């Protein structure tokens, strides 16, 4: 998957359109994120792992499972149920990673920044 770097001195501000939450693919979760998300949703880690994770497609760790339409399991309408503790991968989109064509579906707005790009 190719990363499309933002223009120099631009930060993309999320508008919570949830387009990235509906894009198919792995949502990587680290052991620390598993602990935090499980506690946030009121589950023990074993139950959380069983109910909400699967092996990533590269077999190098765990991913959150998807709903039938490929959207994130924690997307409810246009709201992220775990927004306060969402995985780093989610927090980093689209400034540190993105997917080809993301600008056609994402409503993030470009914000000029002084100095080094984000």
FENPETA-V852885 format. One record per pair of residues at least 12 apart in sequence whose ideal C-beta (glycine too) atoms are under 7 Angstrom apart, sorted by the first residue. I is the first residue (numbers start at 1). J is the second residue. D is the distance in Angstrom with one decimal. If there is no record, write none. Layout:
[[I & J & D] [I & J & D]]
This chain:
[[1 & 99 & 5.6] [2 & 100 & 5.6] [3 & 97 & 5.9] [3 & 98 & 6.2] [4 & 98 & 5.4] [4 & 100 & 7.0] [4 & 102 & 6.7] [6 & 95 & 6.2] [6 & 117 & 6.5] [8 & 117 & 5.2] [9 & 112 & 5.9] [9 & 113 & 5.4] [9 & 117 & 5.5] [10 & 110 & 4.8] [10 & 111 & 7.0] [10 & 112 & 6.3] [10 & 113 & 6.8] [10 & 117 & 6.6] [11 & 95 & 6.2] [11 & 111 & 4.9] [11 & 113 & 5.0] [11 & 118 & 4.5] [12 & 94 & 5.0] [12 & 95 & 5.5] [12 & 108 & 4.0] [12 & 110 & 6.0] [13 & 108 & 6.0] [13 & 109 & 5.2] [13 & 111 & 5.0] [14 & 108 & 5.4] [15 & 107 & 4.3] [15 & 108 & 5.9] [15 & 109 & 6.3] [17 & 106 & 6.5] [17 & 107 & 3.8] [18 & 75 & 6.1] [18 & 78 & 5.1] [19 & 105 & 4.2] [19 & 106 & 4.9] [19 & 107 & 6.9] [20 & 93 & 4.8] [20 & 106 & 6.4] [21 & 71 & 5.8] [21 & 72 & 4.6] [21 & 75 & 4.5] [21 & 80 & 6.6] [22 & 70 & 7.0] [22 & 71 & 4.4] [23 & 99 & 6.3] [24 & 66 & 6.9] [24 & 70 & 3.9] [26 & 56 & 4.7] [26 & 57 & 5.8] [26 & 63 & 4.0] [27 & 63 & 5.4] [27 & 64 & 4.3] [27 & 72 & 6.1] [27 & 87 & 6.0] [27 & 89 & 5.9] [27 & 90 & 6.8] [28 & 56 & 6.4] [28 & 61 & 6.1] [28 & 63 & 5.9] [28 & 87 & 6.6] [28 & 89 & 5.2] [29 & 53 & 6.6] [29 & 62 & 5.4] [29 & 63 & 6.7] [29 & 64 & 6.0] [29 & 87 & 5.3] [33 & 87 & 5.0] [33 & 88 & 6.9] [34 & 48 & 6.5] [34 & 49 & 6.8] [36 & 85 & 4.8] [37 & 82 & 5.6] [37 & 85 & 5.3] [40 & 82 & 5.9] [40 & 84 & 6.7] [40 & 85 & 4.6] [41 & 82 & 6.8] [52 & 64 & 6.0] [52 & 65 & 5.8] [52 & 73 & 5.8] [53 & 65 & 6.4] [94 & 106 & 6.0] [94 & 108 & 5.8] [95 & 118 & 5.1]]
